[in-house]
Amino acid sequence: MSNRIVTTTLTCLAVFAALPLVTRTAPAQFNPHILAVPPPMSADERAAAEARDRRWVERCRPVIRQDEFGVPRYVYAARGCEYGQRD
């Protein structure tokens, strides 16, 4: 396997200028369709994660309500829950 690094830049050609849209630097063998999967959690880690999630649900009490445009949105009972704040 090669350790070569490839930089790819996509450019938008506008009427008066060429504007860079995206620049991505990655190893040459990079495949965006392959995701890195974390290793399995131990029973203790899983129990801690479930307890943390339970505490968040008890504190935030998420409910789905429709906004004025009819789009379903989550509404939370506590401040900061929409940003993922815990405890």
Secondary structure as UniProt FT lines:
FT   STRAND          5..13
FT   STRAND          18..27
FT   TURN            28..29
FT   TURN            32..33
FT   HELIX           43..60
FT   STRAND          63..66
FT   TURN            68..69
FT   STRAND          72..75
FT   TURN            79..80
FT   HELIX           81..83
//
